[in-house]
């Protein structure tokens, strides 16, 4: 019997053949943390160890509250910078780079066949490149800093076949919202999710990152796309060739196979206060809101900004709506500048914010007041996520958010064709 990607890569690293349910001990290739590194440092110090076992593996990105919005956050950043110098951490990205998942990806630090662990639930993002990537807790990261080892349970795998072709104005965000809405937020608890089929192959790398990122919202331990020419070309442009592709066998055993036809998929919206409370846009169209957010690690890349700019070009956002644009990284911001997208956003009345997590985690740069409603391209909409627990967050694609920002109410972006 064949093996899934997760079984093969974890077994290879453990030096033994494994099956789903087995416990293995592996050494990761990358260990990611962000602003929470200060808390991880505290846990690391409690171990009584002064030196990280392999500082070359650490990737630390300041992104959650950048620049620091208070003395508390500034102190945390100071602690992290001092630790980076002390431990000689080479892969350190200060406040001028962007969101950790985008920064790590664009620097080629999650190549096919690598194992990435991160102190962030959306570490699942790197499955878009054929990596095994999993989010873990802060204390686990501190332990791996000290030992260079982590135990993992080999996950069962759910295979999701994407058939057909996306209609105009329907995007990757709509695919994953449809899947989560149909299957539930706990569907893949401690399971891997493998995206397959012709619809998966047709997706850009940026779109694959959307699906893998939000697989965490259905409980997935990790998510995965089979690497192909798009992935190989990406790493070739970075001058990276030292990696080994790992793929699922054709006769691999899956816990479940789910088929989704994209041909008739329509724009989706996740309604408060859970990401699996998903409805077609037609069922929530006309609902007014106060703030729009286009960006985050889910939908802040160039292809997302291009879609939004295409809709906003030559138009003004509704006077009762605040629109925040947050590129996922400085590199994506520069691409948008070169293409004239930032000019379009400014002329339409949007506020462009420096790359980072911004209001997504409810810490700064656009938090919501009680009773306010937001329409966002982010990945979570639970109570208090963007500020007040008495606010309301709807999630949608950049196209839906941009079209709605002009209207001042949730709008079907397909009507932009009319």
C-alpha positions as CSV (number, residue, x, y, z in Angstrom):
1,X,0.0,0.0,0.0
2,X,1.3,3.5,-0.9
3,X,1.9,6.4,1.4
4,X,0.7,9.9,1.6
5,X,3.0,12.9,1.5
6,X,2.8,13.3,5.3
7,X,3.6,9.6,5.9
8,X,6.5,9.6,3.5
9,X,8.2,12.8,4.6
10,X,7.9,12.1,8.4
11,X,9.0,8.5,7.9
12,X,12.0,9.6,5.9
13,X,13.1,12.1,8.6
14,X,12.4,9.5,11.3
15,X,14.4,6.9,9.5
16,X,11.6,4.4,9.4
17,X,8.5,3.5,7.5
18,X,5.5,5.0,9.3
19,X,1.7,5.1,8.9
20,X,-0.9,7.5,10.0
21,X,-1.3,7.4,13.8
22,X,2.4,6.6,14.5
23,X,4.5,8.9,16.7
24,X,7.8,10.1,15.3
25,X,10.6,12.3,16.4
26,X,12.0,14.6,13.7
27,X,14.4,17.5,13.2
28,X,12.8,20.4,11.4
29,X,14.5,22.5,8.7
30,X,13.0,25.8,9.8
31,X,11.6,27.1,13.1
32,X,9.4,30.2,12.7
33,X,8.4,32.7,15.3
34,X,7.3,36.4,15.2
35,X,6.5,39.0,17.8
36,X,5.7,36.1,20.2
37,X,9.5,35.3,20.1
38,X,9.8,37.4,23.3
39,X,7.5,34.9,25.2
40,X,9.4,32.0,23.6
41,X,12.7,33.4,24.8
42,X,11.3,33.4,28.4
43,X,10.3,29.8,28.1
44,X,13.7,28.9,26.6
45,X,15.5,30.6,29.5
46,X,13.5,28.4,32.0
47,X,15.2,25.4,30.5
48,X,18.5,26.5,31.8
49,X,20.1,26.4,28.4
50,X,22.0,29.4,27.1
51,X,22.6,28.5,23.4
52,X,20.1,27.6,20.7
53,X,21.1,24.2,19.3
54,X,21.0,25.3,15.6
55,X,20.5,29.1,15.1
56,X,20.6,28.7,11.3
57,X,17.2,27.1,11.4
58,X,15.5,30.0,13.2
59,X,13.4,32.4,11.2
60,X,12.2,35.4,13.3
61,X,10.0,38.0,11.7
62,X,8.6,41.1,13.5
63,X,5.2,41.6,11.9
64,X,2.3,41.5,14.4
65,X,2.6,45.0,15.8
66,X,5.0,47.0,13.6
67,X,6.1,49.6,14.3
68,X,5.5,49.1,18.0
69,X,2.3,50.7,19.2
70,X,3.2,50.9,22.9
71,X,6.0,50.6,25.3
72,X,5.1,47.0,26.0
73,X,5.4,46.0,22.3
74,X,8.6,48.1,22.0
75,X,10.2,46.3,24.9
76,X,9.3,42.9,23.4
77,X,10.9,43.9,20.1
78,X,14.0,45.0,22.0
79,X,14.2,41.7,23.8
80,X,14.0,39.9,20.4
81,X,16.6,42.0,18.7
82,X,19.1,41.4,21.6
83,X,18.4,37.7,21.5
84,X,19.0,37.6,17.7
85,X,22.4,39.3,18.2
86,X,23.3,37.0,21.1
87,X,22.4,33.8,19.2
88,X,23.6,35.0,15.9
89,X,20.3,34.3,14.2
90,X,20.9,35.0,10.5
91,X,17.3,34.8,9.3
92,X,15.9,37.8,11.2
93,X,13.5,40.2,9.6
94,X,12.8,43.4,11.4
95,X,9.7,45.6,11.1
96,X,10.4,46.7,7.5
97,X,9.8,43.3,5.8
98,X,6.2,42.2,6.2
99,X,4.1,39.3,7.4
100,X,6.0,36.2,8.5
101,X,4.3,33.7,6.2
102,X,4.9,35.9,3.1
103,X,8.4,36.8,4.1
104,X,9.5,33.3,4.8
105,X,7.9,32.1,1.5
106,X,9.4,34.8,-0.8
107,X,12.9,34.1,0.6
108,X,12.6,30.5,-0.4
109,X,12.9,29.2,3.2
110,X,10.1,26.6,2.7
111,X,11.3,24.5,-0.2
112,X,9.6,21.3,-1.3
113,X,10.3,18.4,1.0
114,X,11.3,20.5,3.9
115,X,9.8,20.4,7.4
116,X,8.8,23.8,8.8
117,X,7.4,24.3,12.3
118,X,6.1,27.7,13.5
119,X,4.7,29.3,16.6
120,X,1.7,30.4,14.5
121,X,-1.3,28.4,13.5
122,X,-1.1,29.5,9.9
123,X,2.3,27.9,9.4
124,X,0.2,25.5,7.2
125,X,0.7,28.1,4.4
126,X,4.0,26.5,3.2
127,X,2.3,23.4,2.0
128,X,1.7,25.5,-1.2
129,X,5.3,24.8,-2.0
130,X,5.3,21.2,-1.1
131,X,6.7,21.6,2.4
132,X,5.4,19.8,5.5
133,X,4.6,22.8,7.7
134,X,2.8,22.8,11.0
135,X,1.9,25.2,13.7
136,X,3.0,24.4,17.3
137,X,2.9,26.1,20.7
138,X,5.4,28.5,22.1
139,X,6.8,26.0,24.7
140,X,7.3,23.5,21.9
141,X,9.3,26.0,19.9
142,X,11.5,26.8,23.0
143,X,12.1,23.0,23.4
144,X,13.0,22.6,19.7
145,X,15.4,25.6,20.0
146,X,17.1,23.6,22.8
147,X,17.0,20.1,21.3
148,X,16.5,20.4,17.6
149,X,13.9,17.7,17.9
150,X,10.1,17.5,17.9
151,X,7.7,14.7,18.3
152,X,4.7,14.5,16.0
153,X,1.8,12.2,15.4
154,X,1.7,11.2,11.7
155,X,-1.7,12.6,10.5
156,X,-4.3,10.9,8.5
157,X,-5.0,12.8,5.2
158,X,-8.1,14.1,3.6
159,X,-7.9,14.5,-0.1
160,X,-9.8,17.4,-1.7
161,X,-10.2,17.1,-5.5
162,X,-10.9,20.4,-7.2
163,X,-12.6,19.8,-10.5
164,X,-13.6,22.3,-13.2
165,X,-12.6,25.9,-13.6
166,X,-13.3,29.0,-11.6
167,X,-15.8,31.4,-13.1
168,X,-15.0,35.1,-13.5
169,X,-14.7,37.1,-10.2
170,X,-14.5,33.9,-8.1
171,X,-11.2,33.2,-6.5
172,X,-9.2,30.9,-4.2
173,X,-10.7,32.6,-1.1
174,X,-14.1,31.5,-2.3
175,X,-12.9,27.9,-2.7
176,X,-11.6,27.5,0.8
177,X,-14.6,29.3,2.3
178,X,-16.9,27.0,0.5
179,X,-15.0,23.9,1.7
180,X,-14.9,25.1,5.3
181,X,-18.6,26.1,5.2
182,X,-19.6,22.7,3.8
183,X,-17.3,20.6,6.0
184,X,-17.1,22.6,9.2
185,X,-14.3,24.2,11.3
186,X,-13.4,20.9,12.9
187,X,-13.5,18.6,9.8
188,X,-9.7,18.1,9.6
189,X,-8.7,18.2,13.3
190,X,-5.1,16.8,13.4
191,X,-5.4,15.6,9.9
192,X,-3.5,16.7,6.8
193,X,-5.4,18.2,3.8
194,X,-4.1,17.5,0.3
195,X,-5.4,19.6,-2.5
196,X,-5.5,17.8,-5.8
197,X,-7.2,17.7,-9.2
198,X,-7.1,19.9,-12.3
199,X,-8.5,22.8,-10.4
200,X,-5.7,22.7,-7.9
201,X,-3.0,22.6,-10.7
202,X,-4.5,25.6,-12.3
203,X,-4.1,27.8,-9.2
204,X,-1.2,30.2,-8.9
205,X,1.2,29.9,-6.0
206,X,-0.4,32.8,-4.3
207,X,-3.8,31.2,-4.6
208,X,-2.4,27.9,-3.3
209,X,-1.1,29.8,-0.3
210,X,-4.6,31.0,0.4
211,X,-6.0,27.5,0.6
212,X,-3.1,26.1,2.7
213,X,-3.2,29.1,5.0
214,X,-6.9,28.7,5.7
215,X,-6.7,24.9,6.0
216,X,-5.9,25.8,9.6
217,X,-9.4,27.1,9.9
218,X,-10.8,23.6,9.4
219,X,-8.4,22.2,12.0
220,X,-5.8,20.8,9.6
221,X,-2.4,19.9,11.1
222,X,-0.8,20.6,7.7
223,X,-1.9,21.2,4.1
224,X,-0.3,20.3,0.8
225,X,-0.2,20.8,-2.9
226,X,1.9,18.5,-5.2
227,X,4.9,20.7,-6.4
228,X,4.9,21.3,-10.1
229,X,6.6,23.6,-12.7
230,X,5.2,26.7,-11.0
231,X,7.0,25.8,-7.8
232,X,10.2,24.7,-9.5
233,X,10.3,28.0,-11.5
234,X,9.8,30.0,-8.4
235,X,12.8,28.4,-6.6
236,X,14.9,28.6,-9.8
237,X,14.3,32.3,-9.9
238,X,15.6,32.5,-6.3
239,X,18.7,30.4,-7.2
240,X,17.6,27.5,-5.0
241,X,17.9,24.0,-6.2
242,X,19.0,22.0,-3.2
243,X,15.7,20.3,-2.2
244,X,14.0,17.0,-2.6
245,X,10.4,16.7,-3.8
246,X,8.2,14.4,-1.8
247,X,4.8,13.4,-3.2
248,X,1.9,11.1,-2.3
249,X,1.8,7.7,-3.9
250,X,-1.0,7.1,-6.4
251,X,-2.3,4.2,-4.2
252,X,-2.0,6.2,-0.9
253,X,-4.7,5.6,1.7
254,X,-6.8,8.6,2.5
255,X,-9.2,9.0,5.4
256,X,-11.7,10.7,3.0
257,X,-11.9,12.0,-0.5
258,X,-13.9,15.2,-1.1
259,X,-14.8,16.4,-4.6
260,X,-15.6,20.1,-5.3
261,X,-16.6,21.3,-8.8
262,X,-15.5,24.9,-9.3
263,X,-17.5,25.5,-12.5
264,X,-20.6,26.9,-10.7
265,X,-18.9,28.2,-7.6
266,X,-20.1,31.7,-6.6
267,X,-18.5,34.2,-4.3
268,X,-18.7,33.2,-0.6
269,X,-18.9,35.1,2.6
270,X,-18.1,33.9,6.1
271,X,-20.5,35.5,8.6
272,X,-20.0,36.3,12.3
273,X,-18.7,34.7,14.5
274,X,-17.3,31.6,13.0
275,X,-15.3,30.9,9.8
276,X,-17.6,28.0,8.9
277,X,-20.7,30.2,9.0
278,X,-20.5,30.6,5.3
279,X,-23.1,31.7,2.8
280,X,-23.2,32.6,-0.9
281,X,-22.8,36.4,-1.3
282,X,-26.3,36.5,-2.7
283,X,-27.7,35.7,0.7
284,X,-25.9,38.5,2.5
285,X,-25.8,41.1,-0.3
286,X,-26.9,44.6,0.8
287,X,-25.6,44.3,4.4
288,X,-23.9,47.6,5.4
289,X,-20.5,47.8,7.1
290,X,-18.1,50.3,8.4
291,X,-14.6,49.1,7.6
292,X,-13.0,47.1,4.8
293,X,-9.7,45.3,5.0
294,X,-7.8,44.1,2.0
295,X,-4.5,42.4,2.9
296,X,-3.1,40.0,5.6
297,X,-1.1,36.8,5.2
298,X,-4.2,35.3,3.4
299,X,-4.9,37.8,0.7
300,X,-2.2,40.6,0.7
301,X,-0.2,39.5,-2.3
302,X,0.1,41.2,-5.7
303,X,-2.6,39.2,-7.4
304,X,-5.0,40.2,-4.6
305,X,-4.1,43.8,-4.9
306,X,-4.5,43.7,-8.7
307,X,-8.0,42.4,-8.4
308,X,-9.0,45.1,-5.9
309,X,-7.4,47.8,-8.0
310,X,-9.2,46.6,-11.1
311,X,-12.5,47.2,-9.4
312,X,-11.6,50.4,-7.6
313,X,-9.9,52.1,-10.6
314,X,-11.6,55.4,-11.3
315,X,-14.1,55.0,-8.5
316,X,-14.5,56.3,-4.9
317,X,-15.1,54.2,-1.9
318,X,-18.4,54.8,-0.1
319,X,-18.2,57.8,2.3
320,X,-19.4,55.8,5.2
321,X,-16.7,53.1,4.7
322,X,-13.0,53.1,5.8
323,X,-10.9,51.0,3.5
324,X,-7.5,49.7,4.7
325,X,-5.0,48.2,2.2
326,X,-2.2,46.2,3.7
327,X,0.3,44.5,1.4
328,X,1.7,41.2,2.8
329,X,5.3,42.4,2.5
330,X,7.6,45.2,1.3
331,X,8.3,43.2,-1.8
332,X,4.6,43.0,-2.6
333,X,4.2,46.7,-1.8
334,X,7.0,47.6,-4.3
335,X,5.4,45.5,-7.0
336,X,2.1,47.3,-6.4
337,X,3.9,50.6,-6.6
338,X,5.6,49.8,-9.8
339,X,2.2,48.8,-11.3
340,X,0.5,51.9,-10.2
341,X,-1.8,50.2,-7.8
342,X,-1.0,52.3,-4.8
343,X,-2.0,55.4,-6.8
344,X,-5.3,53.8,-7.6
345,X,-6.0,53.0,-4.0
346,X,-5.1,56.4,-2.8
347,X,-7.2,58.2,-5.4
348,X,-10.2,56.0,-4.6
349,X,-10.0,57.0,-0.9
350,X,-8.3,53.9,0.6
351,X,-5.7,54.1,3.4
352,X,-2.5,52.2,2.5
353,X,-0.8,50.8,5.6
354,X,2.8,49.5,6.0
355,X,3.1,45.7,5.4
356,X,2.3,43.7,8.6
357,X,-0.6,42.1,10.4
358,X,-2.2,45.4,11.2
359,X,-5.8,45.2,12.5
360,X,-6.1,41.4,11.7
361,X,-5.2,40.5,15.3
362,X,-7.0,43.5,16.9
363,X,-3.9,45.1,18.4
364,X,-3.5,48.3,16.4
365,X,-4.0,50.1,13.0
366,X,-7.8,49.9,12.6
367,X,-9.4,48.0,15.5
368,X,-13.1,48.0,15.6
369,X,-15.4,49.8,18.0
370,X,-18.5,48.1,19.6
371,X,-21.2,47.6,17.1
372,X,-19.0,48.2,14.1
373,X,-19.0,45.8,11.1
374,X,-16.0,44.8,9.0
375,X,-15.6,43.1,5.7
376,X,-12.2,41.6,5.5
377,X,-9.9,39.3,3.5
378,X,-8.4,37.9,6.6
379,X,-8.7,34.3,7.8
380,X,-10.6,34.7,11.2
381,X,-13.8,36.3,12.3
382,X,-14.4,35.2,15.9
383,X,-15.5,37.7,18.6
384,X,-12.8,40.3,19.4
385,X,-10.5,39.3,16.6
386,X,-10.3,42.9,15.3
387,X,-10.9,44.8,18.5
388,X,-14.2,45.0,20.3
389,X,-15.9,41.7,21.2
390,X,-19.1,43.5,20.3
391,X,-18.0,44.1,16.7
392,X,-18.8,41.9,13.7
393,X,-16.5,40.5,11.0
394,X,-17.4,39.1,7.6
395,X,-14.7,37.4,5.5
396,X,-14.6,37.4,1.7
397,X,-12.3,37.6,-1.3
398,X,-10.5,40.8,-2.3
399,X,-12.9,41.1,-5.2
400,X,-16.0,41.0,-3.0
401,X,-14.4,43.4,-0.5
402,X,-13.4,45.9,-3.2
403,X,-16.8,45.8,-4.9
404,X,-18.6,46.2,-1.6
405,X,-16.4,49.1,-0.5
406,X,-17.7,51.2,-3.4
407,X,-21.3,50.2,-2.6
408,X,-21.1,50.7,1.1
409,X,-22.9,47.4,1.4
410,X,-21.9,43.8,0.7
411,X,-22.0,43.3,-3.1
412,X,-21.6,40.5,-5.5
413,X,-18.4,41.3,-7.4
414,X,-19.7,39.5,-10.5
415,X,-22.0,42.6,-11.0
416,X,-18.8,44.5,-11.9
417,X,-19.1,42.7,-15.2
418,X,-22.5,44.4,-15.9
